[in-house]
Amino acid sequence: MKMLINKKEHIICLISVVVLLALTGVFLFKDRELSDIFALLAGTDLRFIFLGLLAMVLFFAFEARAIQILLQPLAGKRKYPVFYRYALIDFYFSSITPGCSGGQPSQLYFMHRDNIPVSSSSLALLTYNTCCHIAVLLIAGVTLSISGFGLLDKIGVFKYLLVFGVLAQSFLVVFYLIAIFNKRLAAFIVHTIVKILTKIRVIKDKEAALAKVDAQIEDYRRGAGYIKQNPMLLLRTLLISCLNLIALYSVPFWIFNAFGLSGFTFCDLIAAQVALTLCVESLPIPGGMGVTESGFLLIYASIFGSNLVVPALLLTRGLNYYTGLLVGGIASAYSMRKKKVSLPVSSSLVSCTGGGGNAADI
């Protein structure tokens, strides 16, 4: 099995992240005094910053546990820290590749190096990814319904990105359910989409594209059988996925409290964060950089106020993106240094479609 991106592409991705970071910095600090921002940051309550960091630790912990639960029946028992490392790898490669495309394929690669059969790991990750898509929609539906924040009235043109994000997540969930109950209908839908994209020249090699989607449908079918035989396993994974995403989405709430603010509930902050996630996660930008910051300033302006929204953004992204990016990079570098174990490839790669709620886009 080959790595999703080679060394040259890896460097290009990192350079892209640095360039986007620089451009974002120019955008954020234009017409703002750095001394004022640093003064506001210095006045935060470090106890709540620590809770925000703990939320990220739990975010990775829940993902690791979910993958461990799914893989144990397929590939035997493995030590929990191994799965925590896979969660960090997922975050890192999702953060540096457009549309989170590198996360789960990279997990597959490193699991393969650790002597976990690809047929087992791809099935486990496929199931986990689907649970994440469902969890995002559940959390969004519940929090946006309960919250009296009136979010849709405050996000302007981002409401169209929100609608697109919801539709994308819903399509993935519906397609997975169709693949479980009707393989022919799933194949018909995907083949029709491929043919349309070929006609408008989005796809150049129709036969190659059809071969890939047919292989993906087969993976979904295997996943369907696995789920039918283990329904409680799916429910446990869905519950852990919800906890995983709530931990991630809670980071702005802890930052909100770190500034000593009040007036908005935990549910309000979760609703705002899941809305921001849905707006940006499907965009082909590494880490959603630039767009995420713009969306944050728009969505959170009425929560933090114009004076605190930029410092809040810096702390939030520092915890739920850059810290994870750094630690994930270290975990990936460590994994690359480990001795490689050669195994035959018996399954196609699982594509990350962004619904896993990686903080790269948050």
C-alpha positions as CSV (number, residue, x, y, z in Angstrom):
1,M,0.0,0.0,0.0
2,K,1.3,3.5,-0.9
3,M,0.9,6.6,1.1
4,L,-1.9,8.9,-0.1
5,I,0.6,11.8,-0.7
6,N,4.3,11.4,-1.4
7,K,7.0,13.5,0.2
8,K,6.9,16.2,-2.5
9,E,3.1,16.5,-2.2
10,H,3.4,16.5,1.6
11,I,5.8,19.5,1.4
12,I,3.5,21.3,-1.0
13,C,0.6,20.8,1.4
14,L,2.6,22.2,4.3
15,I,3.7,25.2,2.2
16,S,0.0,25.8,1.3
17,V,-0.9,25.7,5.0
18,V,1.8,28.2,5.8
19,V,0.8,30.5,3.0
20,L,-2.9,30.4,4.0
21,L,-1.8,31.0,7.6
22,A,0.1,34.1,6.5
23,L,-2.7,35.5,4.4
24,T,-5.2,34.8,7.2
25,G,-2.9,36.6,9.7
26,V,-2.8,39.7,7.4
27,F,-6.6,39.6,7.2
28,L,-7.1,39.2,10.9
29,F,-4.6,41.8,12.1
30,K,-5.3,44.5,9.5
31,D,-6.4,47.7,11.2
32,R,-6.1,46.0,14.6
33,E,-3.5,46.8,17.3
34,L,-1.6,43.7,18.3
35,S,-0.9,45.1,21.8
36,D,-4.6,45.4,22.5
37,I,-5.2,41.8,21.3
38,F,-2.4,40.5,23.5
39,A,-3.7,42.4,26.5
40,L,-7.1,40.8,26.1
41,L,-5.5,37.4,25.7
42,A,-3.5,37.9,28.9
43,G,-6.6,38.7,30.8
44,T,-8.3,35.3,30.2
45,D,-9.0,32.7,32.9
46,L,-6.4,29.9,32.3
47,R,-8.7,27.4,34.0
48,F,-11.1,27.5,31.2
49,I,-8.3,27.5,28.6
50,F,-7.2,24.2,30.2
51,L,-10.8,22.8,30.0
52,G,-10.7,23.7,26.3
53,L,-7.5,21.8,25.9
54,L,-9.0,18.9,27.8
55,A,-11.9,18.9,25.4
56,M,-9.5,18.3,22.6
57,V,-7.8,15.5,24.5
58,L,-11.3,13.9,24.8
59,F,-12.0,14.6,21.2
60,F,-9.1,12.4,20.1
61,A,-9.9,9.9,22.9
62,F,-13.4,9.3,21.8
63,E,-12.3,8.8,18.2
64,A,-9.6,6.4,19.3
65,R,-12.1,4.4,21.4
66,A,-14.7,4.2,18.6
67,I,-12.1,2.8,16.2
68,Q,-10.8,0.4,18.8
69,I,-14.4,-0.9,19.4
70,L,-15.0,-1.4,15.7
71,L,-11.6,-3.0,15.0
72,Q,-11.5,-5.5,17.9
73,P,-13.9,-8.0,16.3
74,L,-12.1,-7.8,13.0
75,A,-8.4,-7.5,13.8
76,G,-8.0,-8.6,17.4
77,K,-7.1,-6.6,20.5
78,R,-4.7,-3.8,20.3
79,K,-3.4,-1.4,22.9
80,Y,-5.5,1.8,23.3
81,P,-2.5,4.3,22.7
82,V,-2.1,2.8,19.2
83,F,-5.6,4.0,18.3
84,Y,-5.1,7.4,19.9
85,R,-2.1,7.8,17.5
86,Y,-4.4,6.9,14.6
87,A,-6.8,9.6,15.7
88,L,-4.0,12.2,15.7
89,I,-2.8,11.0,12.3
90,D,-6.3,11.4,10.9
91,F,-6.4,15.0,12.2
92,Y,-3.0,15.9,10.8
93,F,-3.6,14.7,7.3
94,S,-7.2,16.0,7.2
95,S,-5.7,19.4,8.3
96,I,-3.2,19.7,5.4
97,T,-5.2,18.2,2.5
98,P,-8.1,19.9,0.7
99,G,-11.6,18.8,1.8
100,C,-10.1,16.6,4.5
101,S,-9.3,14.1,1.8
102,G,-6.1,12.7,3.4
103,G,-7.3,11.8,6.9
104,Q,-8.8,8.3,6.8
105,P,-6.7,7.0,3.8
106,S,-3.6,7.9,5.9
107,Q,-5.0,6.0,8.9
108,L,-5.4,3.0,6.6
109,Y,-1.8,3.3,5.5
110,F,-0.4,3.4,9.1
111,M,-2.7,0.7,10.2
112,H,-1.4,-1.4,7.3
113,R,2.2,-0.7,8.6
114,D,1.1,-1.9,12.0
115,N,0.0,-5.3,10.6
116,I,-3.8,-4.5,10.6
117,P,-5.4,-6.0,7.4
118,V,-6.7,-3.3,5.1
119,S,-10.0,-5.3,4.7
120,S,-10.6,-4.9,8.4
121,S,-9.4,-1.3,8.8
122,S,-11.3,0.0,5.8
123,L,-14.5,-1.5,7.1
124,A,-14.1,-0.1,10.6
125,L,-13.2,3.4,9.3
126,L,-16.1,3.3,6.8
127,T,-18.5,2.5,9.7
128,Y,-17.0,5.2,11.9
129,N,-17.1,7.8,9.2
130,T,-20.8,7.1,8.6
131,C,-21.6,7.4,12.3
132,C,-19.8,10.8,12.3
133,H,-22.0,12.0,9.4
134,I,-25.1,10.9,11.3
135,A,-23.8,12.5,14.5
136,V,-23.2,15.8,12.9
137,L,-26.7,16.0,11.6
138,L,-28.2,14.9,15.0
139,I,-26.2,17.5,16.9
140,A,-27.0,20.2,14.4
141,G,-30.7,19.4,14.5
142,V,-31.0,19.2,18.3
143,T,-28.9,22.3,19.1
144,L,-30.2,24.5,16.4
145,S,-33.8,23.6,17.4
146,I,-33.2,24.2,21.1
147,S,-31.0,27.3,20.9
148,G,-32.8,30.6,20.9
149,F,-29.7,32.3,19.4
150,G,-31.4,33.0,16.0
151,L,-28.3,31.9,14.2
152,L,-29.6,31.9,10.6
153,D,-30.4,35.6,10.9
154,K,-26.8,36.4,11.7
155,I,-24.7,34.5,9.2
156,G,-25.5,36.3,6.0
157,V,-24.3,34.6,2.8
158,F,-22.9,31.8,4.9
159,K,-26.4,30.4,5.2
160,Y,-26.0,29.1,1.7
161,L,-22.8,27.3,2.7
162,L,-24.7,25.9,5.7
163,V,-27.5,24.6,3.4
164,F,-24.8,23.0,1.2
165,G,-23.1,21.4,4.2
166,V,-26.4,19.9,5.5
167,L,-27.3,18.6,2.0
168,A,-23.8,17.1,1.6
169,Q,-24.0,15.3,5.0
170,S,-27.6,14.2,4.3
171,F,-26.6,12.8,0.9
172,L,-23.8,10.7,2.4
173,V,-26.1,9.3,5.1
174,V,-28.9,8.5,2.7
175,F,-26.5,7.0,0.2
176,Y,-25.1,4.7,2.8
177,L,-28.6,3.6,3.9
178,I,-29.5,2.9,0.2
179,A,-26.3,0.9,-0.2
180,I,-27.3,-1.2,2.8
181,F,-30.8,-2.0,1.5
182,N,-30.5,-1.7,-2.2
183,K,-27.2,-2.2,-4.0
184,R,-28.7,-1.7,-7.5
185,L,-30.3,1.6,-6.6
186,A,-27.0,2.8,-5.1
187,A,-25.1,1.8,-8.2
188,F,-27.7,3.5,-10.5
189,I,-27.5,6.8,-8.6
190,V,-23.7,6.9,-8.6
191,H,-23.3,5.8,-12.2
192,T,-25.8,8.5,-13.2
193,I,-23.8,11.2,-11.4
194,V,-20.6,10.0,-13.0
195,K,-22.1,10.1,-16.5
196,I,-23.4,13.6,-15.9
197,L,-20.0,14.8,-14.6
198,T,-18.4,13.2,-17.6
199,K,-20.6,15.0,-20.0
200,I,-19.8,18.4,-18.5
201,R,-16.1,17.3,-18.5
202,V,-15.6,17.4,-14.7
203,I,-14.6,13.7,-15.0
204,K,-12.3,12.8,-17.9
205,D,-11.9,9.0,-17.5
206,K,-15.5,7.7,-17.1
207,E,-14.4,4.0,-16.9
208,A,-11.8,4.6,-14.3
209,A,-14.3,6.6,-12.2
210,L,-17.0,3.9,-12.5
211,A,-14.5,1.3,-11.4
212,K,-13.6,3.3,-8.3
213,V,-17.2,4.0,-7.3
214,D,-18.1,0.3,-7.9
215,A,-15.3,-0.6,-5.5
216,Q,-16.6,1.9,-3.0
217,I,-20.1,0.5,-3.2
218,E,-18.7,-3.0,-2.5
219,D,-17.1,-1.5,0.6
220,Y,-20.4,-0.1,1.7
221,R,-22.1,-3.5,1.1
222,R,-19.5,-5.2,3.3
223,G,-20.1,-2.5,5.9
224,A,-23.9,-3.2,5.6
225,G,-23.4,-6.8,6.4
226,Y,-21.1,-6.0,9.3
227,I,-23.7,-3.6,10.8
228,K,-26.6,-5.9,10.3
229,Q,-24.7,-8.6,12.3
230,N,-23.6,-6.1,15.0
231,P,-26.4,-3.5,15.5
232,M,-25.4,-2.7,19.1
233,L,-21.9,-2.0,17.9
234,L,-23.2,0.6,15.5
235,L,-25.3,2.3,18.3
236,R,-22.2,2.4,20.6
237,T,-20.1,3.9,17.8
238,L,-22.8,6.5,17.1
239,L,-23.0,7.5,20.8
240,I,-19.2,7.8,21.0
241,S,-19.2,9.8,17.8
242,C,-21.7,12.2,19.3
243,L,-19.5,12.6,22.4
244,N,-16.5,13.0,20.1
245,L,-18.0,15.9,18.2
246,I,-19.6,17.6,21.3
247,A,-16.1,17.6,22.9
248,L,-14.8,19.3,19.8
249,Y,-17.6,21.8,19.4
250,S,-17.4,22.8,23.1
251,V,-14.0,24.5,22.7
252,P,-15.6,28.0,21.9
253,F,-17.8,27.6,25.1
254,W,-14.7,27.3,27.3
255,I,-13.1,30.2,25.5
256,F,-16.4,32.2,26.1
257,N,-16.1,31.5,29.8
258,A,-12.3,32.2,29.8
259,F,-13.2,35.8,29.0
260,G,-15.7,35.9,31.8
261,L,-18.7,36.3,29.5
262,S,-22.3,35.3,30.1
263,G,-25.6,35.5,28.3
264,F,-25.3,32.4,26.0
265,T,-25.7,28.8,27.0
266,F,-23.6,25.7,26.2
267,C,-26.2,24.7,23.6
268,D,-25.9,28.2,21.9
269,L,-22.2,27.8,21.5
270,I,-22.5,24.2,20.3
271,A,-25.1,25.3,17.7
272,A,-22.8,28.1,16.5
273,Q,-19.8,25.8,16.1
274,V,-21.7,23.0,14.4
275,A,-23.1,25.6,12.0
276,L,-19.6,26.9,11.2
277,T,-18.4,23.3,10.7
278,L,-21.2,22.6,8.2
279,C,-20.4,25.8,6.4
280,V,-16.7,25.1,5.7
281,E,-15.9,21.4,6.0
282,S,-16.7,20.4,2.4
283,L,-14.7,23.3,0.8
284,P,-11.5,22.3,-1.0
285,I,-9.2,24.3,1.3
286,P,-6.7,22.8,3.7
287,G,-8.0,23.2,7.2
288,G,-10.7,25.5,5.8
289,M,-8.2,28.3,6.5
290,G,-9.4,31.7,5.7
291,V,-13.0,30.8,5.2
292,T,-13.2,29.3,8.8
293,E,-11.8,32.5,10.2
294,S,-14.2,34.7,8.2
295,G,-17.2,32.5,9.3
296,F,-16.1,32.6,12.9
297,L,-16.0,36.4,12.9
298,L,-19.4,36.6,11.4
299,I,-21.1,33.9,13.5
300,Y,-19.5,34.7,16.8
301,A,-19.5,38.5,16.6
302,S,-22.8,38.8,18.5
303,I,-21.5,36.2,21.1
304,F,-18.1,37.6,22.0
305,G,-18.6,41.2,20.8
306,S,-16.6,43.1,18.3
307,N,-13.8,43.7,20.8
308,L,-13.2,40.1,21.8
309,V,-14.1,38.1,18.7
310,V,-10.6,38.2,17.2
311,P,-8.9,37.1,20.5
312,A,-11.6,34.4,20.8
313,L,-10.9,33.2,17.3
314,L,-7.1,33.0,18.0
315,L,-7.7,30.9,21.2
316,T,-10.3,28.7,19.6
317,R,-8.3,27.9,16.5
318,G,-5.2,27.6,18.5
319,L,-6.8,24.8,20.5
320,N,-9.0,23.0,18.0
321,Y,-6.7,23.3,14.9
322,Y,-3.1,24.3,15.4
323,T,-2.4,22.3,18.6
324,G,-3.9,19.2,17.0
325,L,-2.0,19.9,13.8
326,L,1.3,20.1,15.8
327,V,0.7,17.0,17.9
328,G,-0.7,15.1,14.9
329,G,2.4,16.0,12.9
330,I,4.6,14.6,15.7
331,A,2.5,11.4,15.8
332,S,2.7,11.0,12.1
333,A,6.5,11.5,12.1
334,Y,6.8,8.9,14.8
335,S,4.7,6.5,12.9
336,M,6.8,6.9,9.8
337,R,9.9,6.0,11.7
338,K,8.4,2.7,12.9
339,K,9.3,-0.5,11.0
340,K,7.0,-1.2,8.1
341,V,5.2,-4.5,7.9
342,S,4.3,-5.7,4.3
343,L,0.8,-6.9,3.8
344,P,-1.3,-7.6,0.7
345,V,-3.9,-5.0,-0.2
346,S,-7.4,-6.4,-0.2
347,S,-9.7,-3.4,-0.1
348,S,-10.0,0.0,-1.7
349,L,-9.2,3.0,0.3
350,V,-11.9,4.8,2.4
351,S,-12.3,8.4,1.3
352,C,-12.7,11.0,3.9
353,T,-15.7,13.2,3.0
354,G,-15.4,15.7,5.8
355,G,-18.3,14.4,7.9
356,G,-16.1,13.1,10.5
357,G,-16.1,16.4,12.2
358,N,-12.4,16.9,12.1
359,A,-11.3,20.0,13.6
360,A,-9.3,20.9,10.6
361,D,-12.4,22.7,9.3
362,I,-13.5,24.1,12.6
